[in-house]
């Protein structure tokens, strides 16, 4: 399953301006909305971003402490990750417009 508007030009432009990479916000949006552990393949499949790009960006996020590897089992081929608790994930959702509906609902309630 690929998230809708994965190849959104505006989002790619915003990502390139902020992070120097057009895919980072796609990856961050996917991770921010996930619950539980995930693999690079999970994120690449869901976002439509090439595996090699997804792997590199996930390693960047891990290197700055935004992702934490989960303990690996000897039988597992893939490395599993979990989101670290950080304000970045909420900001990523806002930058991607993930919470636009929630803000509109809240605004409507406050205006009433």
C-alpha positions as CSV (number, residue, x, y, z in Angstrom):
1,X,0.0,0.0,0.0
2,X,1.4,3.3,-1.1
3,X,0.3,6.5,0.8
4,X,-1.7,8.9,-1.4
5,X,0.2,11.8,-2.9
6,X,3.6,10.3,-2.2
7,X,5.1,12.0,-5.2
8,X,3.5,15.4,-4.4
9,X,5.7,18.0,-6.0
10,X,5.1,20.6,-3.3
11,X,6.1,18.2,-0.5
12,X,9.2,17.2,-2.4
13,X,10.2,20.8,-2.9
14,X,9.6,21.6,0.8
15,X,11.6,18.5,1.8
16,X,14.5,19.5,-0.5
17,X,14.6,23.0,0.9
18,X,14.5,21.8,4.5
19,X,16.6,18.7,4.4
20,X,18.5,18.8,1.1
21,X,16.6,15.7,0.0
22,X,13.3,15.4,-1.7
23,X,12.3,12.2,0.1
24,X,12.9,13.0,3.8
25,X,9.4,14.4,4.5
26,X,7.8,11.4,2.8
27,X,9.8,9.0,5.0
28,X,9.2,11.2,8.1
29,X,5.4,11.3,7.4
30,X,5.2,7.6,7.1
31,X,7.2,6.9,10.3
32,X,5.3,9.6,12.2
33,X,2.0,7.9,11.5
34,X,3.1,4.3,12.2
35,X,2.5,2.4,15.4
36,X,5.1,-0.1,16.5
37,X,8.3,-1.4,14.9
38,X,9.0,-1.3,11.2
39,X,11.7,-2.2,8.7
40,X,13.3,-0.2,5.9
41,X,11.3,-2.4,3.4
42,X,8.0,-1.5,5.2
43,X,8.7,2.2,4.8
44,X,9.9,1.9,1.2
45,X,6.9,-0.1,0.2
46,X,4.4,2.2,1.8
47,X,6.0,5.4,0.5
48,X,7.1,4.4,-2.9
49,X,10.5,5.8,-2.2
50,X,13.3,3.6,-3.6
51,X,14.7,1.1,-1.0
52,X,18.3,2.5,-1.2
53,X,17.1,6.1,-0.6
54,X,14.8,4.9,2.3
55,X,17.7,3.0,3.8
56,X,20.0,6.0,3.7
57,X,17.5,8.3,5.2
58,X,16.5,5.9,8.0
59,X,20.2,5.6,8.9
60,X,20.4,9.4,9.1
61,X,17.4,9.5,11.4
62,X,18.9,6.8,13.5
63,X,22.3,8.6,13.7
64,X,20.6,11.7,15.2
65,X,18.6,9.7,17.7
66,X,15.2,10.0,16.1
67,X,14.9,6.3,15.5
68,X,16.0,3.4,17.7
69,X,16.9,-0.1,16.5
70,X,14.9,-2.8,18.2
71,X,16.8,-5.9,19.5
72,X,17.3,-8.3,16.6
73,X,16.4,-12.0,16.7
74,X,19.0,-14.3,15.1
75,X,16.4,-15.5,12.6
76,X,15.6,-12.0,11.3
77,X,17.1,-10.8,8.1
78,X,15.9,-7.2,8.4
79,X,16.7,-4.6,11.0
80,X,13.6,-3.3,12.9
81,X,13.3,0.3,14.1
82,X,11.0,2.3,16.4
83,X,10.4,6.0,16.5
84,X,12.1,7.8,19.4
85,X,10.0,10.1,21.4
86,X,10.7,13.6,19.9
87,X,8.9,16.7,18.8
88,X,10.3,16.2,15.3
89,X,7.6,13.7,14.5
90,X,4.8,16.1,15.3
91,X,6.5,18.8,13.3
92,X,7.0,16.4,10.3
93,X,3.2,15.7,10.3
94,X,2.5,19.4,10.3
95,X,4.9,20.1,7.5
96,X,3.2,17.3,5.5
97,X,-0.3,18.5,6.3
98,X,-1.2,15.3,8.1
99,X,-3.0,17.1,10.9
100,X,-4.8,19.8,8.8
101,X,-8.2,18.2,9.4
102,X,-7.6,18.1,13.1
103,X,-6.6,21.8,13.2
104,X,-9.7,22.8,11.2
105,X,-12.0,20.8,13.6
106,X,-10.3,22.4,16.6
107,X,-10.6,25.9,15.0
108,X,-14.3,25.4,14.4
109,X,-14.9,24.4,18.0
110,X,-13.0,27.4,19.3
111,X,-14.9,29.7,17.0
112,X,-18.3,28.4,18.2
